[in-house]
């Protein structure tokens, strides 16, 4: 129930380091060690985050190239909404667990819903149909649940079906999942995200789904390759 209030709102409006110190020799130790700020343990190496090396994009046709860059523009536009939604959901869940009385939980969730509506409503209204569908996919990428499943947790199965049928009239499926290992377009979306993360155009938020981007690259080849 806690999870779905935030995503019901989305459904409604689809119709959103470290610093290194210079190496210093230690007494009776011949090997130079590294002192990392905030860490009392001397090290002779530093663990770095995993990085991907990207080659130049190649496309088999101008149509594929155009398709990729249109998808790129739309993905970069809606990703911040999916990321913020996941963050708000996590905050909501953390807060709800600390509230013991049911009526206080309901009051709190209503306040959060009102805040979210004021924060996102006007922006979400501006999304196109395809942008809305990408957003549904990215919500699944960040939470591991479809918008339909999230609605069903709070509403009846009939209400979830009704939402999905209504959305289908606008070519938006609330049951859509993000499957980059099976759907080529989803792989393209993941490729777009990873490149944007590496270029600091988007703030990274890891997916809850179990897939490996390196394996996806091996399977699909370069970004413009068709299945």
For each residue, the residues with C-beta under 8 A, 3 or more apart:
1: 4 5 153 154
2: 5 92 93 96 105 109
3: 6 7 89 92 93 143 145 150 153
4: 1 7 8 150 151 153 154 155
5: 1 2 8 9 92 109 112 113 154
6: 3 9 10 85 88 89 92 112 113 116
7: 3 4 10 11 85 89 139 147 150 151
8: 4 5 11 12 150 151 154 155
9: 5 6 12 13 16 113 116 117 120
10: 6 7 13 14 16 81 85 124 135 139 147
11: 7 8 14 15 147 151 163 167 174
12: 8 9 15
13: 9 10 16 120 121 124 125 127
14: 10 11 124 127 132 135 136 167 170 172
15: 11 12 166 167 170
16: 9 10 13 81 84 85 116 119 120 121 123 124 135
17:
18: 36 37 38 46
19: 36 37
20: 34 36 37 46
21: 24 34 35 36 37
22:
23: 32 33 34
24: 21 32 33 35
25: 29 32 33
26: 29 33 42
27:
28:
29: 25 26 33
30:
31: 44
32: 23 24 25 44
33: 23 24 25 26 29 42 43 44
34: 20 21 23 42 43 44 45 46
35: 21 24 39 42 43
36: 18 19 20 21 39 43 46
37: 18 19 20 21
38: 18
39: 35 36 43
40:
41:
42: 26 33 34 35
43: 33 34 35 36 39 46
44: 31 32 33 34
45: 34
46: 18 20 34 36 43
47:
48: 51
49:
50:
51: 48 198
52: 194 198 213 214
53:
54: 194 195 198
55: 58 222
56:
57: 65 68 222 223 224
58: 55 222 223 224 225
59: 62 64 65 68 222 223 224
60: 64 224 225 226
61: 64 65
62: 59 65 66
63: 66 67
64: 59 60 61 67 68 224 226
65: 57 59 61 62 68 69 224
66: 62 63 69 70
67: 63 64 70 71
68: 57 59 64 65 71 72 188 192 223 224
69: 65 66 72 73
70: 66 67 73 74
71: 67 68 74 75 134 185 188 189 192
72: 68 69 75 76 192
73: 69 70 76 77
74: 70 71 77 78 128 130 131 134
75: 71 72 78 79 134 138 189 192 193
76: 72 73 79 192 196 201 202
77: 73 74 80 131
78: 74 75 81 82 127 131 132 134 135 138
79: 75 76 82 83 138 193 196 202
80: 77 83 84 202
81: 10 16 78 84 85 120 123 124 135 138
82: 78 79 85 86 135 138 139 141 142
83: 79 80 86 87 142 202 203 205
84: 16 80 81 87 88 120
85: 6 7 10 16 81 82 88 89 139 142
86: 82 83 89 90 139 142 143 205
87: 83 84 90 91 205
88: 6 84 85 91 92 112 116
89: 3 6 7 85 86 92 93 143
90: 86 87 93 94
91: 87 88 94 95
92: 2 3 5 6 88 89 95 96 109 112
93: 2 3 89 90 96 97
94: 90 91 97 98
95: 91 92 98 99 108
96: 2 92 93 99 105 108 109
97: 93 94
98: 94 95
99: 95 96 104 105 108
100: 104
101: 104 105
102: 105 106
103: 106 107
104: 99 100 101 107 108
105: 2 96 99 101 102 108 109
106: 102 103 109 110
107: 103 104 110 111
108: 95 96 99 104 105 111 112
109: 2 5 92 96 105 106 112 113
110: 106 107 113 114
111: 107 108 114 115
112: 5 6 88 92 108 109 115 116
113: 5 6 9 109 110 116 117
114: 110 111 117 118
115: 111 112 118 119
116: 6 9 16 88 112 113 119 120
117: 9 113 114 120 121
118: 114 115 121
119: 16 115 116
120: 9 13 16 81 84 116 117 123 124
121: 13 16 117 118 124 125
122: 125 126
123: 16 81 120 126 127
124: 10 13 14 16 81 120 121 127
125: 13 121 122
126: 122 123
127: 13 14 78 123 124 131 132 135
128: 74 131 132
129: 132 133 170 171 172
130: 74 133 134
131: 74 77 78 127 128 134 135
132: 14 78 127 128 129 135 136 170 172
133: 129 130 136 137 171 172 173 176
134: 71 74 75 78 130 131 137 138 189
135: 10 14 16 78 81 82 127 131 132 138 139
136: 14 132 133 139 140 146 147 172 173 174 176
137: 133 134 140 141 176 177 178 186 189
138: 75 78 79 81 82 134 135 141 142 178 189
139: 7 10 82 85 86 135 136 142 143 146 147
140: 136 137 143 144 145 146 147 176 177 178 209
141: 82 137 138 178 207 208 209
142: 82 83 85 86 138 139 205 207 208
143: 3 86 89 139 140 150 208
144: 140 208 209
145: 3 140 149 150
146: 136 139 140 149 150 174 175 176 177
147: 7 10 11 136 139 140 150 151 174 175 176
148: 151 152 160 163 164 174 175
149: 145 146 152 153 160
150: 3 4 7 8 143 145 146 147 153 154
151: 4 7 8 11 147 148 154 155 159 160 163 174
152: 148 149 155 156 157 159 160
153: 1 3 4 149 150
154: 1 4 5 8 150 151
155: 4 8 151 152 159 160 163
156: 152 159 160
157: 152 160 161
158: 161 162
159: 151 152 155 156 162 163
160: 148 149 151 152 155 156 157 163 164 174
161: 157 158 164 165
162: 158 159 165 166
163: 11 148 151 155 159 160 166 167 174
164: 148 160 161 167 168 173 174 175
165: 161 162 168 169
166: 15 162 163 169 170
167: 11 14 15 163 164 170 172 173 174
168: 164 165 171 172 173
169: 165 166
170: 14 15 129 132 166 167
171: 129 133 168
172: 14 129 132 133 136 167 168
173: 133 136 164 167 168 176
174: 11 136 146 147 148 151 160 163 164 167
175: 146 147 148 164
176: 133 136 137 140 146 147 173
177: 137 140 146
178: 137 138 140 141 186 189 207 209
179: 182 183 186
180: 183 186 187 189 190 211 216
181: 187 211 215 216 219
182: 179 186
183: 179 180 186 187
184: 187 188 220 226 227
185: 71 188 189
186: 137 178 179 180 182 183 189 190
187: 180 181 183 184 190 191 216 219 220
188: 68 71 184 185 191 192 223
189: 71 75 134 137 138 178 180 185 186 192 193
190: 180 186 187 193 194 211 213 216
191: 187 188 194 195 216 217 223
192: 68 71 72 75 76 188 189 195 196
193: 75 79 189 190 196 197 202
194: 52 54 190 191 197 198 213
195: 54 191 192 198 199
196: 76 79 192 193 199 201 202
197: 193 194 200 201 202 203 204
198: 51 52 54 194 195
199: 195 196
200: 197
201: 76 196 197
202: 76 79 80 83 193 196 197
203: 83 197
204: 197
205: 83 86 87 142
206:
207: 141 142 178 211
208: 141 142 143 144
209: 140 141 144 178
210:
211: 180 181 190 207 215 216
212: 215 216
213: 52 190 194 216 217
214: 52 217 218
215: 181 211 212 218 219
216: 180 181 187 190 191 211 212 213 219 220
217: 191 213 214 220 221
218: 214 215
219: 181 187 215 216
220: 184 187 216 217 223 225 227
221: 217 225
222: 55 57 58 59 225
223: 57 58 59 68 188 191 220
224: 57 58 59 60 64 65 68
225: 58 60 220 221 222
226: 60 64 184
227: 184 220
